[in-house]
Amino acid sequence: MNVRPLHDRVLVKRNEEPSKTESGLLFLPESAKEKPVEGTILAVGAGRINDDGSVMPLQVQTGDRIVFGKYSGTEIKVGGEDRLILREDDILGVID
């Protein structure tokens, strides 16, 4: 199953959180992990539709690594994997 986002929405795969602490001494259980707020864009919509009917393209593109709000977007399952659909407004920044 493929999902193509509409208008100003993007399809995002969350980046995995490390399972160890930074020192590498402790392993974190699943219950202690928080959902990552970083992800990679898999697909983008055509753009935002302005009041005059023109389409303004998105500032992000497929493959960009992004940061988004902790409770942003809608979670869906695509091919058995968790994905997130966000509006462009929910994206806080692009990681270079």
VMD Tcl script that draws the C-alpha trace (Angstrom):
set ca {
  {0.00 0.00 0.00}
  {1.32 3.43 -0.94}
  {0.17 6.69 0.61}
  {0.39 9.97 -1.28}
  {-0.13 13.02 0.96}
  {-2.46 15.73 -0.27}
  {-1.92 19.50 -0.43}
  {0.44 20.76 2.32}
  {0.93 17.42 4.09}
  {4.01 15.18 4.29}
  {4.51 11.48 5.09}
  {7.25 10.95 7.70}
  {9.14 7.96 9.05}
  {10.25 8.57 12.64}
  {13.97 8.13 13.32}
  {14.77 5.40 15.84}
  {15.63 6.37 19.41}
  {18.81 4.78 20.76}
  {18.26 1.83 23.07}
  {21.28 2.69 25.24}
  {22.24 5.76 27.22}
  {24.94 8.01 25.76}
  {27.57 6.43 28.02}
  {26.57 3.02 26.66}
  {26.30 1.48 30.11}
  {22.53 1.25 30.48}
  {19.94 -0.24 28.15}
  {16.61 1.58 28.11}
  {13.42 -0.50 28.23}
  {10.67 0.26 25.71}
  {8.50 1.81 28.43}
  {11.21 4.39 29.24}
  {11.66 5.55 25.65}
  {9.88 8.60 24.34}
  {8.61 8.87 20.78}
  {11.23 10.52 18.60}
  {10.58 14.06 17.38}
  {12.90 13.64 14.40}
  {12.08 11.93 11.15}
  {12.73 11.58 7.44}
  {10.23 12.75 4.84}
  {9.09 9.89 2.57}
  {6.57 11.79 0.41}
  {5.22 15.33 0.03}
  {1.96 16.76 -1.25}
  {1.65 19.17 -4.17}
  {1.54 22.30 -1.99}
  {-0.72 24.69 -0.16}
  {-3.67 26.11 -2.07}
  {-3.89 29.90 -1.65}
  {-7.12 31.90 -1.49}
  {-6.81 32.82 -5.17}
  {-6.55 29.12 -6.16}
  {-2.82 29.12 -6.92}
  {-0.62 26.39 -5.45}
  {2.37 27.37 -3.29}
  {4.96 24.52 -3.29}
  {6.26 23.16 0.01}
  {9.62 24.25 1.40}
  {10.58 20.67 2.30}
  {11.21 17.76 -0.02}
  {11.50 13.99 0.04}
  {14.57 12.81 1.96}
  {14.81 15.85 4.28}
  {15.46 15.10 7.96}
  {13.08 17.18 10.04}
  {12.14 18.06 13.62}
  {8.44 18.23 14.51}
  {6.27 18.75 17.58}
  {5.97 15.89 20.04}
  {2.20 15.50 19.62}
  {1.94 16.64 15.99}
  {0.36 14.78 13.11}
  {-1.66 11.64 12.66}
  {-0.13 8.19 13.08}
  {-0.98 5.54 10.47}
  {0.29 2.08 9.54}
  {1.65 1.60 6.02}
  {2.77 -1.90 5.10}
  {2.87 -2.87 8.78}
  {5.16 0.05 9.71}
  {4.22 3.16 11.69}
  {4.22 6.40 9.73}
  {3.15 9.95 10.50}
  {1.24 12.43 8.35}
  {2.01 16.06 9.20}
  {1.03 19.44 7.85}
  {3.95 21.60 6.78}
  {3.04 24.00 9.62}
  {3.80 21.22 12.16}
  {7.41 20.99 10.99}
  {9.70 22.99 13.29}
  {12.89 22.75 11.25}
  {15.07 20.87 8.76}
  {18.24 19.15 10.02}
  {21.26 19.83 7.80}
}
mol new
graphics top color blue
foreach p $ca { graphics top sphere $p radius 0.5 }
foreach p [lrange $ca 0 end-1] q [lrange $ca 1 end] { graphics top cylinder $p $q radius 0.2 }
display resetview
